[in-house]
Amino acid sequence: MSSKTPPAKIAGNAPEATTKMLIVLGDKGGVGKSMVAQALADYCKAKGEKVAIIETDTRNPDVSRMFDGLVPYAQTNVRSENGWMDVMDFVTKHQGYTIIMNTPAGIGEYMKNDMASFAIFLEAQPQPVELEMWWTMNVQHDSVNLLNEAYKSYGKYFKRVRVVCNLHFSNGDKSEHGPFFLWHESPLRGEIERKGGLTIQFPGLHLRVVSKLFVPGVIMPFSDAADGTLGEDVRLEISERWKLNQWLGEVKEVFGPAFEVAVVPA
């Protein structure tokens, strides 16, 4: 495991508020897990929460790269028992934080095998840790099928479930009969939402803005890039910064309900 804590975070943290651990899943590539995790970290950080990141996508550590030097983070491989032990240690060292864990494609089998042990470990800790599943999907049927399999096999270990429909794959169409109709019409959606889960329509960001935000050596949190001074190195045009700020407002609107009410599934 590699871990990094910014200089300001070196001091020990006394036990305080409940730790929240948001695990961003999808179990396939190309659904936008990293961007959702980045947006979650940015949103929580902008709200003033103490944020930490666990990056388990070892091939493309985009989330930890965006927040390098700004929040505590760890990079580890949860396809191994050692990797899960690294996660355990990181969580216990960051009590009271909102911890965002980004996962790679094809992690489903490892989640099935290791979530029970991980959940038992968390329950044994003196300070409570709440697990949330943030399942990110595109419009294809396998996104729904993979969620169904994940929910049935290890969904019980999560206090809350949020299903993120990435509108980048639907040209922004969020209607019930739009490209995400497979999820909207799924019996699983009704089951999850009856137990306090939420469907979140995650807005797409203009490709011109994306192309500038993720340049190596320049990448920074979305909110910083949207600031005319902090984001000077990104060199956004006025229209591009306007689009980014508009998108941040949409993200705040759709993420808000997921943080306002803590609903415990029946």
C-alpha positions as CSV (number, residue, x, y, z in Angstrom):
1,M,0.0,0.0,0.0
2,S,1.1,3.5,-0.6
3,S,-0.5,6.3,1.4
4,K,-0.1,10.0,1.6
5,T,-1.2,12.6,4.1
6,P,-0.9,16.3,3.4
7,P,1.3,18.2,5.9
8,A,-1.7,19.8,7.6
9,K,-3.2,16.3,8.3
10,I,-0.2,14.7,10.1
11,A,-1.5,15.4,13.6
12,G,-3.5,12.6,15.2
13,N,-7.3,12.7,15.0
14,A,-9.3,12.1,18.2
15,P,-12.4,10.0,17.8
16,E,-15.4,12.1,16.9
17,A,-18.3,11.8,14.5
18,T,-19.4,8.7,12.8
19,T,-17.1,7.7,9.9
20,K,-18.9,7.4,6.5
21,M,-17.4,5.2,3.9
22,L,-18.7,5.6,0.4
23,I,-17.7,2.8,-1.9
24,V,-18.1,3.7,-5.6
25,L,-18.8,0.5,-7.6
26,G,-19.9,-0.6,-11.0
27,D,-18.0,-3.8,-11.7
28,K,-17.3,-2.8,-15.3
29,G,-15.2,-0.3,-17.1
30,G,-16.4,2.8,-18.9
31,V,-19.3,3.8,-16.6
32,G,-17.6,6.8,-15.0
33,K,-16.8,5.4,-11.5
34,S,-13.7,7.6,-11.1
35,M,-15.5,10.8,-12.1
36,V,-18.3,10.0,-9.7
37,A,-15.8,9.4,-6.9
38,Q,-14.0,12.6,-7.8
39,A,-17.3,14.6,-7.7
40,L,-18.2,13.0,-4.4
41,A,-14.8,14.0,-2.8
42,D,-15.1,17.5,-4.3
43,Y,-18.7,17.9,-3.1
44,C,-17.9,16.7,0.5
45,K,-14.7,18.8,0.7
46,A,-16.6,21.9,-0.5
47,K,-19.2,21.2,2.3
48,G,-16.4,21.4,4.9
49,E,-16.3,17.7,5.6
50,K,-13.0,15.9,6.4
51,V,-12.4,13.8,3.3
52,A,-10.1,10.9,2.7
53,I,-9.7,8.7,-0.4
54,I,-8.9,5.1,-0.9
55,E,-7.9,4.4,-4.5
56,T,-8.1,0.8,-5.5
57,D,-8.0,1.3,-9.2
58,T,-4.3,0.7,-9.4
59,R,-4.1,1.0,-13.2
60,N,-5.8,4.4,-13.4
61,P,-5.6,6.1,-10.0
62,D,-7.5,9.2,-11.3
63,V,-9.2,10.0,-8.0
64,S,-6.0,10.1,-5.8
65,R,-4.2,12.0,-8.6
66,M,-6.8,14.8,-8.5
67,F,-6.6,15.2,-4.7
68,D,-2.8,14.6,-4.3
69,G,-1.5,16.8,-1.5
70,L,-5.0,18.0,-0.5
71,V,-6.6,15.1,1.4
72,P,-5.2,11.9,3.0
73,Y,-5.3,9.0,0.6
74,A,-4.1,5.4,0.2
75,Q,-3.6,3.4,-2.9
76,T,-4.0,-0.4,-2.6
77,N,-5.1,-3.5,-4.4
78,V,-8.3,-5.0,-3.0
79,R,-7.9,-8.1,-5.2
80,S,-5.8,-9.4,-2.4
81,E,-6.3,-10.0,1.4
82,N,-3.4,-7.6,2.0
83,G,-5.3,-4.9,0.2
84,W,-8.3,-5.3,2.4
85,M,-6.1,-5.2,5.5
86,D,-4.7,-1.9,4.1
87,V,-8.2,-0.6,3.8
88,M,-9.0,-1.6,7.4
89,D,-5.9,0.2,8.7
90,F,-6.7,3.4,6.7
91,V,-10.3,3.5,8.0
92,T,-9.3,3.2,11.6
93,K,-6.7,5.9,11.2
94,H,-9.3,8.3,9.7
95,Q,-12.1,8.2,12.2
96,G,-14.8,10.9,11.6
97,Y,-13.9,11.3,8.0
98,T,-16.0,10.8,4.9
99,I,-13.9,8.2,3.1
100,I,-14.5,7.7,-0.7
101,M,-13.3,4.4,-2.0
102,N,-12.9,4.1,-5.8
103,T,-12.9,0.6,-7.2
104,P,-11.7,-0.9,-10.5
105,A,-13.7,-2.9,-13.1
106,G,-14.2,-6.6,-12.4
107,I,-14.1,-6.3,-8.6
108,G,-17.4,-8.1,-8.0
109,E,-16.0,-11.5,-7.1
110,Y,-13.6,-10.0,-4.6
111,M,-16.4,-8.0,-3.0
112,K,-18.4,-11.1,-2.6
113,N,-15.5,-12.9,-1.0
114,D,-14.3,-10.1,1.3
115,M,-17.2,-7.9,2.3
116,A,-18.5,-10.1,5.0
117,S,-15.1,-10.1,6.8
118,F,-14.7,-6.4,6.3
119,A,-18.2,-5.6,7.6
120,I,-17.5,-7.8,10.7
121,F,-14.2,-5.9,11.3
122,L,-16.0,-2.5,11.1
123,E,-18.7,-3.6,13.5
124,A,-16.0,-4.5,16.0
125,Q,-14.5,-1.0,16.0
126,P,-15.3,1.3,19.0
127,Q,-16.4,4.1,16.6
128,P,-19.2,3.4,14.2
129,V,-18.5,3.3,10.4
130,E,-21.4,3.5,8.0
131,L,-21.0,1.9,4.6
132,E,-22.7,3.3,1.5
133,M,-22.8,1.7,-1.9
134,W,-22.6,4.2,-4.8
135,W,-23.3,2.0,-7.8
136,T,-22.5,3.8,-11.1
137,M,-24.0,2.6,-14.3
138,N,-24.4,3.3,-18.0
139,V,-27.4,2.5,-20.1
140,Q,-26.6,-1.1,-20.9
141,H,-28.4,-4.0,-19.4
142,D,-25.3,-5.5,-17.8
143,S,-25.1,-2.5,-15.5
144,V,-28.5,-3.5,-14.1
145,N,-27.7,-7.2,-14.0
146,L,-24.4,-6.6,-12.2
147,L,-26.1,-4.4,-9.6
148,N,-28.7,-7.1,-9.1
149,E,-26.0,-9.6,-8.5
150,A,-24.0,-7.3,-6.2
151,Y,-27.1,-6.3,-4.2
152,K,-28.2,-9.8,-3.6
153,S,-24.8,-11.1,-2.6
154,Y,-23.3,-8.3,-0.5
155,G,-25.8,-5.4,-0.5
156,K,-26.8,-6.3,3.0
157,Y,-23.5,-4.9,4.4
158,F,-24.4,-1.4,3.2
159,K,-26.5,0.9,5.3
160,R,-27.5,2.9,2.2
161,V,-27.5,2.3,-1.5
162,R,-27.3,5.1,-4.1
163,V,-27.6,4.2,-7.8
164,V,-25.9,6.7,-10.1
165,C,-27.2,6.9,-13.6
166,N,-24.4,8.6,-15.5
167,L,-26.2,10.9,-18.0
168,H,-23.0,11.2,-20.0
169,F,-24.3,8.0,-21.6
170,S,-27.8,9.3,-22.3
171,N,-27.1,12.8,-23.8
172,G,-28.6,14.2,-20.6
173,D,-31.9,12.4,-21.0
174,K,-33.2,11.6,-17.5
175,S,-36.8,10.7,-18.5
176,E,-38.4,7.5,-17.4
177,H,-38.6,6.3,-21.0
178,G,-35.1,7.5,-21.9
179,P,-31.9,5.5,-22.4
180,F,-31.9,4.5,-18.7
181,F,-35.4,2.8,-19.0
182,L,-33.9,-0.6,-18.1
183,W,-33.1,0.7,-14.7
184,H,-36.2,2.9,-14.3
185,E,-38.4,-0.1,-15.1
186,S,-36.4,-2.6,-13.1
187,P,-38.1,-4.3,-10.1
188,L,-34.8,-3.9,-8.3
189,R,-35.1,-0.2,-8.4
190,G,-38.4,-0.4,-6.5
191,E,-36.9,-2.8,-4.0
192,I,-33.9,-0.6,-3.3
193,E,-35.9,2.6,-3.1
194,R,-38.4,1.1,-0.8
195,K,-35.5,0.4,1.6
196,G,-34.3,4.0,1.5
197,G,-32.1,3.9,-1.5
198,L,-31.9,6.6,-4.1
199,T,-31.5,7.0,-7.8
200,I,-29.2,9.8,-8.7
201,Q,-29.1,11.4,-12.2
202,F,-25.4,12.3,-12.5
203,P,-25.0,15.2,-15.0
204,G,-22.5,15.0,-17.9
205,L,-19.7,17.6,-18.1
206,H,-19.0,19.3,-21.4
207,L,-16.1,17.5,-23.3
208,R,-14.2,20.7,-23.9
209,V,-14.0,21.2,-20.1
210,V,-13.1,17.6,-19.5
211,S,-10.3,17.8,-22.0
212,K,-8.6,20.6,-20.1
213,L,-9.4,19.4,-16.5
214,F,-7.5,16.1,-16.8
215,V,-4.3,17.2,-18.4
216,P,-1.4,15.5,-16.5
217,G,0.4,18.0,-14.1
218,V,-2.6,20.3,-14.1
219,I,-5.4,18.2,-12.8
220,M,-7.1,19.6,-9.6
221,P,-10.4,19.3,-7.8
222,F,-13.4,20.6,-9.8
223,S,-14.2,23.4,-7.4
224,D,-10.6,24.7,-7.5
225,A,-10.6,24.6,-11.3
226,A,-13.8,26.6,-11.4
227,D,-12.2,29.3,-9.3
228,G,-10.7,32.0,-11.5
229,T,-7.6,32.3,-9.3
230,L,-7.1,28.8,-8.0
231,G,-7.8,27.3,-11.4
232,E,-5.6,29.6,-13.4
233,D,-3.3,26.8,-14.6
234,V,-6.2,24.9,-16.2
235,R,-6.7,27.9,-18.6
236,L,-10.4,27.5,-19.0
237,E,-12.1,30.0,-21.3
238,I,-14.9,32.1,-19.8
239,S,-17.5,29.8,-21.4
240,E,-15.7,26.7,-20.2
241,R,-15.5,28.0,-16.6
242,W,-19.2,28.9,-16.8
243,K,-20.0,25.4,-18.0
244,L,-18.0,23.9,-15.1
245,N,-19.7,26.1,-12.5
246,Q,-23.1,25.2,-14.0
247,W,-22.2,21.5,-13.7
248,L,-21.0,21.9,-10.1
249,G,-24.4,23.4,-9.3
250,E,-26.2,20.4,-10.9
251,V,-24.0,18.0,-9.0
252,K,-24.8,19.8,-5.7
253,E,-28.5,19.5,-6.5
254,V,-28.5,15.8,-7.3
255,F,-26.1,14.8,-4.5
256,G,-27.8,16.9,-1.9
257,P,-30.7,14.5,-1.1
258,A,-28.2,11.6,-0.6
259,F,-26.6,13.5,2.3
260,E,-29.6,15.3,3.9
261,V,-31.4,12.2,5.3
262,A,-29.8,9.1,6.7
263,V,-32.4,6.4,6.0
264,V,-31.8,3.0,7.4
265,P,-33.2,0.2,5.1
266,A,-35.8,-2.0,6.7
